[in-house]
Each structure stands twice: as C-alpha cells, then as structure tokens.
Amino acid sequence: MSQQFVSRADGYVKWLRERVGPRLIYLVYATNLVFDEAGRILVQRRYDFDWLGVPGGALELGESIRACAVRETLEETGLRVEVERLVGVFSHPDYNLRYPNGDYVQQWTACVVSRPIGGQIRADGSETLAVSWLAVDEALPLFPPAYRAMVRAALESPGEAVLEPIYAEPVLTPYYPLLRAAIGHAPVILPGAMGLVPNERGDLLCTQRTDDGLWHPPSGYADLGETTTATVVREVREETGLIVEPTRVVGLYSETPLMLARFPNGDLAHNLGLAIECRVAGGALHADGLEASAVAFKPIEELLAQPFADQSDTPQILRDYLHHEMWPVLR
C-alpha cells in the first residue's frame, strides 16, 4: 500500500463515511475489463494500493452500473468505451478491502466487459498513476484475487454471467438497519438479490407482500458477510420456506428511476438488484407472516396484470425473465 496515502474519496463515499466512520460497509463498484483488438487488457497502477488493477470505482447515487463503468474508465484512463456485457457480481468476503486510511469495505462489484471506442490513453495522475495495455497471461499474476477471478470468469464464460459460490459467514450483520441508524431517511445505495423460481409449468414462486398487497418474487437486501447467491437462498427460505439452488443470472438492475425506492416511513434508497433463476431443492411452502402474508406459484401473465406502482421494478424483471435469449440483462 502507498505510504503517502491521502483519501481522494468524494461524492457518495465521502458523504457516507462522514456518517458511518471506517466500519465495515457495503460499497457497490463497477469494474471494467477493457480488451483491445489484440486481446490485451487495459491495466493501471493505482494510488491507494500497490497492485495492478483495472478501471472502475464506486457507484454514485442515481448512477447505473453501465454509466459508472464508462465514467470511471474515461476519468482514470482517458478512453471512451462501450459496455458489451455483464460478467457477474463479485461480493465474497474474501475480497473485503481495508483501505490505507482504515476504511473497511465488503465489495459488491459488478464486473462488465467493454471495448474502446475513442479517446487516448493517459493516467489521470490522481487515482491512476500509469495506464497501459498488457497481455492477459502477463497481467493475471499481478492482479489481486478479485481481479483474477473477474478476468478468468470473463474469458471462461463469454455467454452467461457467473454465479458466485454460496457462502455466508457464521454470523451475518443485517446491513439495512445498520445504515439507517447512522443516516436516517436519507438516500442510500443498497445491494440485494431476487429469486426467480419456476415450477414445472413455468409459474414463478411469489409472495403476497404485506406492504402493497401484490404478488412479487422473493427478494431482499444483502447482509454483511454473504455472497449474492447466499443472499437469494436466504431470502427465498425466509419468505417462502423453500430451499433453492441458484442456476443462472437473469440480470442486474441499477438504472434510475427504475431502481429508486421510497418506503412508507420516508426511507429513500437506490437499489441494486441481481435477479437469479433458481430451482427448488427442498423445504415446504409457508409465508413468514411479516413481509409476506401468502406464498404461491403464479403464472407470469397473472403477475404482470397486477396494478404495480410506477416505480416498481418487478414488471420489468418479469418481462426480462420471459426472454431467456437476452440473459444476462444489464439495466
């Protein structure tokens, strides 16, 4: 790590750290794997860690993953890029970061692949100290574990987004109440997952939510200490009683206003949602009685006919689910 570290965090990260201090929190990042026509990868030397990295950074409130990846790449490297596909979300606690100033982070990193469409390589001299193209086999040994996993996933799974291992630490820390205790009702970025669980007829597992009375696929926010796949397994089990196995990434949702939420108590959130198709592996159907008053498998057409609020993300995710050829969707 740099011995002359001065935090350059601003925007959302600075605002949040002023309220929560250096404690462990989720930060949502967009990481961009940019390849040239020769198959080389765009790499950079960072100011905060003494390792080789790739373009990317923390999401700002109201910004999509796609826009964040494009912005960060331009700011850090001088290149304009076009995002081509989603590689996956990487959130394993093994990838937790402790910055030189003591800030502690569990990454919730959306990795994308992009191609250059303009600009000229240059280091910004602030976040990035040097930028270059490097052969992938030369770069891989120089990357930290998270970047190595992302690059390997991009090369080994060009058609589908990768699923993380199902992992949860023995004691999880619910993230939503931790943040609200520090920031009140203010807008906050919150990652989570939705389970799309079909039966043999193609109907989807849904709960009748106690807040709006409508039927939605089970979903919820990530707790500190778990991967995205563990989030979806936990949420489905808690809300419906079923044990599921994740099978495929349907899409990642971050665009606003689609993913902006206002809760009845005044809480505001910019939600990030990874939609994951799952199969039933066990358990027995029952509603939790708290978030869900009933649970059942419902035809998708029946679900889409409900009077959803304009800001609900459920209709878009259900429509995307019907088009398997589009997976993984990046919105």
Buried (B, 14 or more C-beta within 10 A) or exposed (E): EEEEEEBEBEEBBEBBBEEBEEBBBBBBBBBBBBBEEEEBBBBBBBBBBEEBBBBBBBBBBBBBBBBBBBBBBBBBBBBBBEBEBBBBBBBBBEBBBEBBEEBEBBBBBBBBBBEBEEEEBEBBEEBBEEBBBBEBEEBBEEBEEBBBBBBBBBBEEEEBBBBBEBBBEEEBBEBBEBBBEBBEEBBBBBBBBBBBBBEEEEBBBBBBBBEBEBBBBBBBBBBBBBBBBBBBBBBBBBBBBBBBBBBBBBBBBBBBEBBBBEEEEEBBBBBBBBBBBBEBEEEEEEBBEEBBEBBBBBEBEEBEEBEBEEEBBBBBBBEBBEEEEEBBBBB
